[in-house]
């Protein structure tokens, strides 16, 4: 089976590693260079999307910020899963918010802002504090603004107006600011036959808007059920096929959807050693028409992102149940370079191992891990 | 880190999959074609061994039947681990038997046969029944003969004489036939610093001399200790670096070494989901000077070889804790095409899952699994 992935980053790379044992070979379309490459070796496999679409059995994506003409071309192949609509929904906050409303899934109140009138209406209608998010190309905390105080509104509008003027396709979504207790996410898969399997909810800790640590441990069943119902509503609304990730705010046990990612997700990397079938294998199983693998938690597991660094002390490899995953990328400040998975037989043991890991890692590269440890 | 593997088969392929997350890139030397290829994509990376030896940080091997000039060339690079001696010992039964004697490790009594006088002396000295094994290029039950009855000796000698005449390097090792209760193997790693970690003993079931099923479950501690002592003696005698596999006969709780494999081993494939750090990752960690990963059994796991078949029913993917591993090879009768790993939380649960798996697999392709199930 040949699968073409839109995007040639670490998610396509990890799909290639998970696909090889299933005799699924992965090629990746680099949207910027228009090249087809092998996502592990970066070997050039061809140029241009047209022939690659002919050669592939299935087409999928590792990211949602894909030019519309590319999406249309893929959709026309008849092989694209989860398909252009789902990718567009994930890449455009206006569509995402509408979809959540249509699916009857709880999310923060919002309005769309295209001009100053919309901006003032948002403040009047939703009240302060507000969060403003770019409709397109926003991720990892980029393209976000906050407004707590009405006095700061005029200055913020100047900034937003300049942002909107730079791109006629762009818009701003204003959202009520949510005072959440924590951020959790649900990663799950739906296959061609409508079968759905979801992993346990993951607790996520961000630093400067970028995911730092994800933790999967046995959680409250009611919360899990709530998340699963919302996952099912969204996946069925989109007739979704593949792995889908949903980020939630947990507000005193009530979940509100923050955003969707129509793809494998950073908060699901722990599944590589905390579940029988990882998210990469399950995504491929789903889009290739195979049965989904088990998503049950086999042991408490956490993941730590490695940002902007291409070295960690070798001594961490001495820790039991530790997996180190580099992405083979060139070092750049803040860049997602790799991750560490850590498992244990109980949450208490995991906490102890996490403390050992933190002692071995340089604090400058991994800020706030100590603080996260205290929250476990 | 760049590792060159002698041999471009499934073991090099699985090393590539295990190495990528550690940013270890693997190239493979195909001894037959003299090409350097990527073991996953089979992409041509170069021709000839000389330049590949210069480019690599470390050189290792996935099989032991390597021409002596190639071994010498690799040894000269100063990068070859476990090194020419260990590979030769694994590939020549005369050297292997001598090594075991030197290391003080129990093995069946043997003599070396180069001519008819040796043949008759072997019968007189060791008694019947005897097993005769080719000194070179014997694996998966090939190059083996049995003699139970003295009357059959002259005919057998004719056959052995013809075999010896065909290759002046060849010899025969005569061994006392061992009435064993079962075959077990120990896979373990020794790194550059002399650190040793071994996986739990694996019980192996062969069909026509080829491994069919390996089972790792909690076993008798005394047997494990015995195996570990023998592993340590052999590994230290060879100053071994890398993963080493030892196959034993279990004779009423006393282990006799049957043979060594100076490499990752088919009976260690279960470590991909039954241990924290699989044999492929541990081999790379060892030869690259990294700390070894945990070899503890995390849950009972068995492996079933897929021989001569390139399809299995998709329905097996519905079983929990089942991993399907294809090698991307062209189908040929009896060829090792892939394997299935199956895990469970207890031996009883594993037995039940194994029964489910057997029901789903075609009996013609997987003979004797039912019989093996009864022995669990």
Interface residues (C-beta under 8 A of the other chain):
Chain A: X13 X17 X20 X21 X22 X23 X25 X38 X40 X41 X43 X273 X276 X285 X290 X291 X293 X294 X296 X298 X299 X314 X315 X317 X318 X320 X321 X322 X323 X324 X325 X326 X328 X338 X343
Chain B: X13 X17 X20 X21 X22 X23 X25 X38 X40 X41 X43 X273 X276 X285 X290 X291 X293 X294 X296 X298 X299 X314 X315 X317 X318 X320 X321 X322 X323 X324 X325 X326 X328 X338 X343
